[in-house]
Amino acid sequence: MSVLNVDYTNSQILIYDLDGNHLLDTKITSYDKVSKQIEVAVMPRELKVNDECKLFILTAPMPCEYQGKIKKVGGMFSIAMFQGQIKENRIAARYKVNTPATIDTYVSKGQHYPLLSPIKVRLINISTSGVRFRAPFYSLTDGDTFRINMNISGGNKSLIAEGVNHLDNEPEHSDYGCRFV
């Protein structure tokens, strides 16, 4: 089944220009499966009708990525979506998010174990295959699986991720690369 057959209504969406510059976080107000168009209440002022953009939709179990073309219908903005891009993990486009998030649950063999206190992190970028975030130094180790909670455009989204590499060690924090599972 095509990923364009999924109903994206009420999903959080991040909108980028074709160069990958982050323009807006918002919610999808409706999705028409026939015309393959989403509607959003606001549009970045940097984009005009007929401009193309990149769309990053936070869906479970993994986010998805599209390109789209801006249209205007009445008071709503519509984006005609092209087929989802499926890429190898290492070449998936990364999108800057720079937003706070928390890790509140450790996951082992499908069981969720709440942490005594959530780990506060800062999302640096996100892709269809994973996320990079900054956290207190040595909070996590490679191979840890956990639930990461993010608040984008006023809505909460939780995704399960596994730490795959520990990057940029600093005295007070480290960056972690994770893949969605």
Summary of the structure (lengths in Angstrom):
residues: 181
radius of gyration: 17.0
end to end distance: 20.2
largest distance: 53.0
contacts: 544
relative contact order: 0.17
helix: 3%
strand: 59%
